[in-house]
Amino acid sequence: MKIDFKKTDKLNSRISILIEKKDYENKVEKIIKDYKSKINLRGFRKGHVPLSLIKKKYEKAIIVEETNKILSDSLNKYIIDKNLKILGNPIPILEEKFDWDADVFNFKFEIGLSPDLKINFNFKKPAIYHKINVENKIIEERITYLQQQYGELKDEKKISETSELMFEFSSKEENINKKMTLKLSQLKTKKIIDLVRNLHLDETFTFELREFFKDETLLINLSNKPIEEIKKSKINVDAKLLSIQKRINASLEESFFKKIYPNKSIKTSTQFKNEIKKSIESQYDQQSDQKFLDDVTKKLIEEVKFDLPRKFLIKWLQKRDEKEISLENATEQLEKSEKGLRYQLIEEEIINHNNLKVEEKEIKEFAKKIFLRQFGQISKKDNNQEIEQMVERILRNEEETKRIIEQVKTGKLLKFFKENVKFKSKKLSYDSFIKIAYPTTQ
């Protein structure tokens, strides 16, 4: 067997593979002998079919199969051994009439090569790291929310704006029988609000479903019907007031702090406020990091210039599936995926050139952190064997392992970009950040 590699230009090449009879004949002979001992052919006893007859009937098909195996293995091995950075897969150059009776087979392939990249992190305009300020009102809102969540409910006689009202909703015709807690602010019309405000305990009234809640999700949850059906149908529901309660916020005291942060010793409101601020900062930093990563990615795609073997890639896209697609469709596919392909090549170059590959020990360590975040109490017992077993169980899930690898890789790239990309830090409010980060949702 002989393999010849020839570059036709910087991004395209051809590989020729010559397979001679001696490369496959021993394997073919062995298979034919195996056939002789196993084959059942009419007119002959098992194991007594003449070799000449078996060869006449099966030899060519066996040669084709074994040659294709040799071809595939040798092509893949050559690409790996020569460290060829290829795009897509090799495309066979087909001959009109291929002679399977010849003593030597010559197979040819087109290869698309990955370009050599030179990456400069000194962008034309420095990247911006958007640092979100944790405003005092956000901290106070978070504290109030937690006080409400961990507060107590006390019965009331009269309904007020802050009352939490439990209703039993029912309709035999619509098969509705549910209990729900709501506030006056969730009701849709002034007429309904006034009606509910004047209710007494155990009093029942009937309403039209589509006119009751502001939030369409509540309408769907109550009726288990699609919103389109609710809007066009007149569905009457009975509501019985079961309780009127007011939520008393939890006091800012040590027992409350312990519920929120069970593993920390927090004695004062100031300490608690600082912990809340740190928690919000951590959440904001994750969003800032993602925005920075997205911006650097965009700049790399825009500023790292290189050519691609476009004709080869279009041809490969045409032929990669069982059913060949048109030139126009393949061209359109390449245009849609080109930015992603360009960043993939840039990312691979950064990872390989800067030794940022994800190692097995990093995957295990990350899986361990996931486990300890969810089941931190085991870490107190210092039960390392149990932790290791759980990590192994996590990593047996292929999809979870892929997700972990992606997260570790993203973390390493983010750290690398922060250390190597020139950027300016800009402080801004959360609302301003949202407008910049998600402009299409505004």
C-alpha positions as CSV (number, residue, x, y, z in Angstrom):
1,M,0.0,0.0,0.0
2,K,1.2,3.5,-0.9
3,I,-0.2,6.8,0.3
4,D,0.6,10.1,-1.5
5,F,-0.3,13.5,-0.2
6,K,-0.3,16.6,-2.4
7,K,-1.3,20.1,-1.6
8,T,-3.1,21.9,-4.5
9,D,-3.1,25.2,-2.6
10,K,-2.8,26.4,1.0
11,L,-6.3,25.1,2.0
12,N,-6.9,22.2,-0.4
13,S,-5.1,18.9,-1.0
14,R,-5.4,15.4,-2.4
15,I,-4.6,12.1,-1.0
16,S,-4.1,9.1,-3.2
17,I,-4.1,5.6,-1.7
18,L,-2.8,2.6,-3.7
19,I,-4.0,-0.7,-2.5
20,E,-2.3,-3.8,-4.0
21,K,-3.5,-7.4,-4.1
22,K,-1.0,-8.4,-1.4
23,D,-2.7,-5.9,1.0
24,Y,-6.0,-7.8,1.1
25,E,-5.5,-11.3,-0.4
26,N,-4.6,-13.2,2.9
27,K,-7.7,-11.8,4.6
28,V,-9.9,-12.6,1.6
29,E,-8.6,-16.2,1.4
30,K,-9.3,-16.7,5.1
31,I,-12.9,-15.4,4.7
32,I,-13.4,-17.7,1.7
33,K,-12.2,-20.7,3.7
34,D,-14.5,-19.8,6.6
35,Y,-17.3,-19.6,4.0
36,K,-16.4,-23.1,2.8
37,S,-16.9,-24.6,6.3
38,K,-20.2,-22.8,7.0
39,I,-22.0,-22.2,3.7
40,N,-25.1,-24.2,2.7
41,L,-25.4,-24.4,-1.1
42,R,-28.0,-26.5,-2.9
43,G,-26.5,-29.7,-4.3
44,F,-23.6,-29.9,-1.9
45,R,-23.1,-31.1,1.6
46,K,-22.1,-28.5,4.2
47,G,-18.4,-28.0,4.1
48,H,-17.9,-29.6,0.7
49,V,-18.7,-26.7,-1.6
50,P,-15.7,-26.3,-4.1
51,L,-13.6,-23.2,-3.4
52,S,-13.8,-22.3,-7.1
53,L,-17.5,-22.1,-6.8
54,I,-17.4,-20.0,-3.6
55,K,-14.8,-17.7,-5.2
56,K,-17.0,-17.2,-8.3
57,K,-20.0,-16.4,-6.2
58,Y,-18.6,-14.3,-3.4
59,E,-14.9,-13.3,-4.0
60,K,-15.5,-9.9,-5.6
61,A,-18.0,-8.8,-2.9
62,I,-15.5,-9.9,-0.2
63,I,-12.6,-8.0,-2.0
64,V,-14.8,-4.8,-2.1
65,E,-15.7,-5.1,1.6
66,E,-12.1,-5.8,2.8
67,T,-10.6,-3.1,0.5
68,N,-13.0,-0.5,1.9
69,K,-12.0,-1.5,5.4
70,I,-8.3,-1.1,4.6
71,L,-9.0,2.2,2.8
72,S,-11.0,3.7,5.7
73,D,-8.5,2.6,8.4
74,S,-5.4,3.7,6.4
75,L,-6.9,7.1,5.5
76,N,-7.9,7.8,9.1
77,K,-4.5,6.6,10.4
78,Y,-2.6,8.8,7.9
79,I,-4.6,11.9,8.9
80,I,-3.9,11.3,12.6
81,D,-0.2,10.3,12.1
82,K,0.5,13.3,9.9
83,N,-1.5,15.6,12.2
84,L,-3.5,17.0,9.3
85,K,-6.0,19.6,10.4
86,I,-8.9,18.9,8.1
87,L,-12.3,20.5,7.8
88,G,-15.3,18.3,7.2
89,N,-14.5,14.8,5.8
90,P,-12.4,13.6,2.8
91,I,-14.5,13.6,-0.4
92,P,-13.9,10.6,-2.6
93,I,-13.0,11.4,-6.2
94,L,-15.1,8.8,-8.1
95,E,-14.1,7.3,-11.4
96,E,-16.8,6.5,-14.0
97,K,-15.7,2.9,-14.3
98,F,-13.8,1.4,-11.4
99,D,-12.2,-1.9,-12.2
100,W,-12.5,-4.3,-9.2
101,D,-10.7,-7.0,-11.3
102,A,-7.5,-5.0,-11.4
103,D,-4.4,-6.0,-9.3
104,V,-3.9,-2.4,-8.0
105,F,-6.7,-0.1,-6.8
106,N,-6.1,3.7,-6.8
107,F,-8.4,5.7,-4.6
108,K,-8.3,9.5,-4.5
109,F,-9.7,12.0,-2.0
110,E,-10.2,15.8,-1.8
111,I,-9.2,17.2,1.5
112,G,-10.1,20.7,3.0
113,L,-7.4,22.0,5.3
114,S,-7.8,24.2,8.3
115,P,-6.1,27.6,7.9
116,D,-3.1,28.7,10.0
117,L,-4.3,31.3,12.4
118,K,-2.5,34.3,13.9
119,I,-4.6,35.6,16.8
120,N,-3.9,39.1,18.2
121,F,-5.8,40.1,21.4
122,N,-5.1,43.8,20.9
123,F,-8.4,44.7,19.4
124,K,-9.0,47.9,17.4
125,K,-11.2,49.0,20.2
126,P,-10.7,47.6,23.7
127,A,-13.4,45.2,24.9
128,I,-15.6,46.4,27.8
129,Y,-16.2,44.5,31.0
130,H,-19.6,45.7,32.3
131,K,-19.5,45.6,36.1
132,I,-23.0,45.8,37.6
133,N,-23.4,47.9,40.7
134,V,-25.4,46.3,43.5
135,E,-27.7,49.2,44.4
136,N,-29.1,49.5,47.9
137,K,-32.7,49.3,46.7
138,I,-32.0,45.8,45.1
139,I,-30.5,44.6,48.4
140,E,-33.5,45.9,50.4
141,E,-35.9,44.3,47.9
142,R,-34.1,41.0,48.3
143,I,-34.3,41.2,52.1
144,T,-38.0,42.1,52.0
145,Y,-38.7,39.2,49.7
146,L,-36.9,36.8,52.1
147,Q,-38.7,38.2,55.1
148,Q,-42.0,37.6,53.3
149,Q,-41.0,34.0,52.3
150,Y,-40.0,33.1,55.9
151,G,-42.7,35.2,57.6
152,E,-45.9,34.0,59.3
153,L,-49.5,34.0,58.2
154,K,-52.1,35.4,60.6
155,D,-55.8,35.3,60.2
156,E,-57.7,38.5,59.4
157,K,-61.4,39.4,59.5
158,K,-61.4,41.9,56.7
159,I,-59.8,41.8,53.3
160,S,-57.1,44.4,52.6
161,E,-54.6,45.0,49.7
162,T,-52.0,42.8,51.4
163,S,-54.3,40.0,52.3
164,E,-53.6,36.5,51.0
165,L,-56.9,34.9,50.1
166,M,-57.4,31.2,49.8
167,F,-60.2,30.1,47.5
168,E,-61.7,26.8,46.5
169,F,-62.6,26.9,42.8
170,S,-65.1,24.4,41.4
171,S,-67.0,23.7,38.2
172,K,-68.7,20.3,37.6
173,E,-69.1,21.1,33.9
174,E,-65.4,22.0,33.4
175,N,-64.1,19.4,35.9
176,I,-62.4,22.1,38.0
177,N,-61.7,21.5,41.7
178,K,-58.7,23.4,43.0
179,K,-57.5,25.5,45.9
180,M,-55.4,28.6,45.2
181,T,-54.1,31.5,47.2
182,L,-54.1,35.0,45.6
183,K,-54.1,38.7,46.2
184,L,-56.4,41.5,45.0
185,S,-53.6,42.8,42.8
186,Q,-53.9,39.6,40.7
187,L,-57.5,40.2,39.7
188,K,-58.3,41.6,36.3
189,T,-61.2,44.1,36.7
190,K,-62.3,46.7,39.2
191,K,-65.7,45.0,39.3
192,I,-64.1,41.7,40.4
193,I,-61.8,43.4,42.9
194,D,-64.7,45.2,44.6
195,L,-66.8,42.0,44.6
196,V,-64.0,40.0,46.3
197,R,-63.1,42.8,48.7
198,N,-66.6,42.6,50.3
199,L,-66.6,38.8,50.7
200,H,-66.9,37.1,54.0
201,L,-65.4,33.7,55.0
202,D,-67.2,30.7,53.5
203,E,-69.1,32.9,51.1
204,T,-69.4,31.7,47.5
205,F,-69.7,33.6,44.2
206,T,-69.7,32.7,40.5
207,F,-67.5,34.4,37.9
208,E,-66.6,34.2,34.3
209,L,-63.1,32.7,34.0
210,R,-61.7,34.9,31.3
211,E,-62.6,38.0,33.3
212,F,-61.0,36.9,36.6
213,F,-57.2,36.9,36.5
214,K,-54.8,39.4,35.0
215,D,-52.2,36.7,34.4
216,E,-53.1,34.2,31.7
217,T,-50.9,31.6,33.3
218,L,-53.2,31.5,36.3
219,L,-56.2,31.0,34.0
220,I,-54.5,28.1,32.3
221,N,-53.4,26.5,35.7
222,L,-56.9,26.8,37.1
223,S,-58.8,25.3,34.1
224,N,-56.1,23.1,32.3
225,K,-57.3,24.6,29.0
226,P,-55.3,26.5,26.3
227,I,-55.7,30.2,26.6
228,E,-57.3,30.5,23.1
229,E,-60.1,28.2,24.3
230,I,-60.5,30.2,27.5
231,K,-60.8,33.5,25.7
232,K,-63.4,32.4,23.2
233,S,-65.5,30.4,25.7
234,K,-67.9,31.5,28.5
235,I,-66.7,29.3,31.4
236,N,-68.4,29.9,34.7
237,V,-66.6,28.9,37.9
238,D,-67.7,29.0,41.6
239,A,-65.3,30.4,44.2
240,K,-65.6,29.8,47.9
241,L,-63.5,32.0,50.2
242,L,-61.7,29.7,52.7
243,S,-59.3,32.0,54.5
244,I,-58.2,35.6,54.9
245,Q,-54.6,35.9,56.1
246,K,-51.9,38.5,56.3
247,R,-48.2,37.7,56.0
248,I,-46.1,39.1,58.8
249,N,-42.5,39.5,57.7
250,A,-39.8,37.7,59.5
251,S,-37.9,39.8,61.9
252,L,-34.3,40.7,61.2
253,E,-32.8,38.6,64.0
254,E,-30.3,35.8,64.4
255,S,-32.8,32.9,64.0
256,F,-33.9,34.3,60.6
257,F,-30.3,34.8,59.4
258,K,-29.6,31.2,60.3
259,K,-32.4,30.0,58.0
260,I,-31.0,31.9,55.1
261,Y,-27.3,31.1,55.8
262,P,-27.3,28.0,57.9
263,N,-23.5,27.5,57.6
264,K,-22.6,31.1,58.6
265,S,-22.5,32.9,61.9
266,I,-24.4,36.2,61.3
267,K,-25.4,38.2,64.3
268,T,-26.4,41.6,63.1
269,S,-28.5,43.2,60.3
270,T,-25.4,44.8,58.9
271,Q,-23.7,41.5,58.5
272,F,-26.8,40.0,57.0
273,K,-27.0,42.8,54.5
274,N,-23.4,42.4,53.5
275,E,-24.0,38.6,52.8
276,I,-27.0,39.5,50.7
277,K,-24.9,42.0,48.8
278,K,-22.2,39.3,48.2
279,S,-24.8,36.9,46.9
280,I,-26.3,39.4,44.5
281,E,-22.8,40.4,43.4
282,S,-22.0,36.8,42.6
283,Q,-25.1,36.5,40.4
284,Y,-24.4,39.8,38.7
285,D,-20.7,38.8,38.0
286,Q,-21.9,35.6,36.2
287,Q,-24.0,37.8,33.9
288,S,-21.1,40.2,33.4
289,D,-18.7,37.4,32.7
290,Q,-21.1,35.9,30.1
291,K,-21.5,39.3,28.4
292,F,-17.7,39.8,28.3
293,L,-17.2,36.3,26.9
294,D,-19.8,37.0,24.2
295,D,-18.2,40.4,23.3
296,V,-14.7,38.9,23.0
297,T,-16.1,36.1,20.9
298,K,-17.7,38.6,18.6
299,K,-14.5,40.7,18.3
300,L,-12.4,37.6,17.6
301,I,-14.7,36.6,14.7
302,E,-14.7,40.1,13.3
303,E,-10.9,40.8,13.6
304,V,-9.1,37.5,13.2
305,K,-9.0,37.3,9.4
306,F,-8.4,34.0,7.5
307,D,-9.7,32.2,4.4
308,L,-11.6,29.0,4.3
309,P,-11.7,26.3,1.6
310,R,-15.2,27.5,0.6
311,K,-15.6,25.4,-2.6
312,F,-14.6,22.3,-0.7
313,L,-16.9,23.0,2.2
314,I,-19.8,23.6,-0.1
315,K,-19.1,20.4,-2.0
316,W,-18.8,18.5,1.3
317,L,-22.1,19.9,2.6
318,Q,-23.7,18.8,-0.7
319,K,-22.5,15.2,-0.3
320,R,-22.3,14.6,3.5
321,D,-25.9,13.2,3.8
322,E,-27.3,10.1,2.1
323,K,-29.3,12.4,-0.2
324,E,-27.2,15.0,-2.0
325,I,-28.5,18.6,-1.7
326,S,-28.3,21.3,-4.3
327,L,-25.4,23.8,-4.7
328,E,-27.7,26.6,-3.6
329,N,-28.8,24.8,-0.4
330,A,-25.2,23.9,0.5
331,T,-24.1,27.5,-0.1
332,E,-26.9,28.8,2.2
333,Q,-25.9,26.3,4.9
334,L,-22.3,27.4,4.8
335,E,-23.3,31.1,5.1
336,K,-25.5,30.3,8.1
337,S,-22.9,28.3,9.9
338,E,-19.7,30.2,8.9
339,K,-19.5,32.4,12.0
340,G,-19.8,29.4,14.2
341,L,-17.1,27.5,12.2
342,R,-14.8,30.5,12.3
343,Y,-15.1,30.8,16.1
344,Q,-14.7,27.0,16.5
345,L,-11.3,27.3,14.7
346,I,-10.2,30.3,16.7
347,E,-11.2,28.7,19.9
348,E,-9.3,25.4,19.1
349,E,-6.2,27.5,18.2
350,I,-6.4,29.4,21.5
351,I,-6.9,26.2,23.5
352,N,-4.1,24.3,21.8
353,H,-1.6,27.1,21.7
354,N,-2.1,28.1,25.3
355,N,-2.5,24.6,26.9
356,L,-6.1,25.2,27.9
357,K,-7.4,21.6,27.2
358,V,-9.8,20.3,29.8
359,E,-8.1,17.6,31.9
360,E,-9.8,14.6,33.4
361,K,-9.0,15.7,37.0
362,E,-10.7,19.1,36.2
363,I,-13.8,17.3,35.1
364,K,-13.9,15.2,38.3
365,E,-13.2,18.3,40.5
366,F,-16.0,20.2,38.9
367,A,-18.4,17.3,39.3
368,K,-17.4,17.1,42.9
369,K,-18.3,20.8,43.4
370,I,-21.7,20.2,41.8
371,F,-22.4,17.4,44.2
372,L,-21.2,19.3,47.3
373,R,-23.3,22.3,46.3
374,Q,-26.4,20.1,46.3
375,F,-25.5,17.8,49.3
376,G,-23.1,19.8,51.3
377,Q,-23.9,18.0,54.5
378,I,-21.9,15.0,53.4
379,S,-18.8,17.1,53.2
380,K,-19.1,17.7,57.0
381,K,-18.7,14.0,57.6
382,D,-15.6,14.0,55.5
383,N,-16.9,10.9,53.7
384,N,-14.6,11.0,50.7
385,Q,-15.5,7.5,49.5
386,E,-19.1,8.4,49.2
387,I,-18.3,11.6,47.4
388,E,-16.1,9.8,44.9
389,Q,-18.9,7.3,44.2
390,M,-21.4,10.0,43.6
391,V,-18.9,11.8,41.2
392,E,-18.5,8.6,39.3
393,R,-22.2,8.2,39.0
394,I,-22.5,11.8,37.7
395,L,-19.8,11.2,35.1
396,R,-21.5,8.0,33.8
397,N,-24.2,10.3,32.4
398,E,-22.7,11.2,29.0
399,E,-24.8,14.3,28.5
400,E,-23.9,15.6,32.0
401,T,-20.2,14.9,31.3
402,K,-20.4,16.9,28.1
403,R,-22.1,19.8,30.0
404,I,-19.4,19.7,32.6
405,I,-16.6,19.7,30.0
406,E,-18.2,22.7,28.3
407,Q,-18.5,24.6,31.6
408,V,-14.9,23.9,32.6
409,K,-13.7,24.9,29.1
410,T,-15.7,28.2,29.3
411,G,-14.2,29.0,32.7
412,K,-10.7,28.5,31.4
413,L,-11.3,30.6,28.4
414,L,-12.9,33.4,30.5
415,K,-9.9,33.4,32.8
416,F,-7.5,33.5,29.8
417,F,-9.4,36.4,28.1
418,K,-9.4,38.4,31.4
419,E,-5.6,38.0,31.6
420,N,-4.8,38.5,27.9
421,V,-7.4,40.7,26.3
422,K,-7.1,44.5,26.7
423,F,-10.4,45.7,28.2
424,K,-11.9,48.6,30.1
425,S,-14.2,48.1,33.1
426,K,-17.4,50.1,33.1
427,K,-19.7,50.3,36.1
428,L,-23.5,50.5,35.5
429,S,-26.9,49.7,37.0
430,Y,-28.6,46.4,36.5
431,D,-31.3,48.0,34.4
432,S,-28.7,49.6,32.2
433,F,-26.9,46.3,31.8
434,I,-30.0,44.5,30.7
435,K,-30.6,47.2,28.0
436,I,-27.1,46.6,26.7
437,A,-26.9,42.8,27.1
438,Y,-30.4,42.1,25.7
439,P,-31.4,45.0,23.4
440,T,-33.9,42.9,21.4
441,T,-36.0,42.2,24.5
442,Q,-36.5,45.8,25.4
